[in-house]
């Protein structure tokens, strides 16, 4: 993990909204971690393609969640991922 995190900044998921407002994250190599706390049943978009929505949390502030939309190959590969997975 030390090798993977070298020269990267960890931003907690619960801090992401604040960091997006105060820092230019496009200029930083950053990572975040989250737990899938809720999954919405896969849905179909207007174009007929199926997608998933996950609600992620870092377990530090349960009121601060991020919605992650999965489309295309990412949806196909990961839509069965269990709730509670990091």
JOCORCOR-V876754 format. One record per residue. N is the residue number from 1. SS is DSSP state (H for helix, E for strand, - for the rest). PHI is phi as a letter, one per 20 degrees, with the letter a starting at -180 (999 if undefined). OMEGA is omega in radians with two decimals (NA if undefined). Layout:
n = {N & N}
ss = {SS & SS}
phi = {PHI & PHI}
omega = {OMEGA & OMEGA}
This chain:
n = {1 & 2 & 3 & 4 & 5 & 6 & 7 & 8 & 9 & 10 & 11 & 12 & 13 & 14 & 15 & 16 & 17 & 18 & 19 & 20 & 21 & 22 & 23 & 24 & 25 & 26 & 27 & 28 & 29 & 30 & 31 & 32 & 33 & 34 & 35 & 36 & 37 & 38 & 39 & 40 & 41 & 42 & 43 & 44 & 45 & 46 & 47 & 48 & 49 & 50 & 51 & 52 & 53 & 54 & 55 & 56 & 57 & 58 & 59 & 60 & 61 & 62 & 63 & 64 & 65 & 66 & 67 & 68 & 69 & 70 & 71 & 72 & 73 & 74 & 75 & 76 & 77 & 78 & 79 & 80 & 81 & 82 & 83 & 84 & 85 & 86}
ss = {- & H & H & H & H & - & - & - & E & E & - & - & H & H & H & H & H & H & H & H & H & H & - & - & H & H & H & - & - & E & E & - & - & - & E & E & E & E & E & E & E & E & E & E & - & - & - & - & - & E & E & E & E & E & E & E & E & - & - & - & - & - & - & - & - & E & E & E & E & E & - & H & H & H & H & H & H & H & - & - & - & - & - & - & - & -}
phi = {999 & g & f & f & e & g & m & d & d & e & d & f & g & f & e & f & g & f & f & f & f & d & c & e & f & f & e & d & e & c & c & b & c & b & d & f & e & b & c & e & g & g & c & d & f & g & e & n & e & e & b & c & c & d & d & d & b & e & m & e & c & f & e & d & d & c & e & d & e & d & c & l & f & f & f & g & f & d & f & e & g & f & g & n & f & e}
omega = {3.10 & -3.14 & -3.14 & -3.09 & -3.13 & 3.12 & 3.08 & 3.13 & 3.07 & 3.05 & 3.13 & -3.13 & -3.14 & 3.11 & -2.99 & -3.13 & 3.12 & -3.14 & 3.11 & -3.13 & -3.00 & -3.11 & 3.05 & -3.04 & 3.10 & -3.13 & -3.08 & 3.01 & -3.03 & 3.10 & 3.04 & 3.11 & 3.10 & 3.08 & 3.07 & -3.12 & 3.09 & 3.05 & 3.05 & 3.09 & 3.14 & -3.07 & 3.08 & 3.07 & 3.13 & -3.13 & 3.09 & 3.14 & -3.12 & 3.11 & 3.11 & 3.04 & 3.06 & 2.97 & -3.08 & 3.12 & 3.12 & 3.11 & 3.06 & 3.12 & -3.04 & 3.09 & -3.12 & 3.12 & 3.06 & 3.07 & 3.13 & 3.13 & -3.12 & -3.12 & 2.97 & -3.10 & 3.13 & 3.09 & -3.10 & -3.08 & -2.95 & -3.00 & 3.13 & 3.14 & -3.07 & 2.97 & -3.09 & 3.12 & 3.09 & NA}
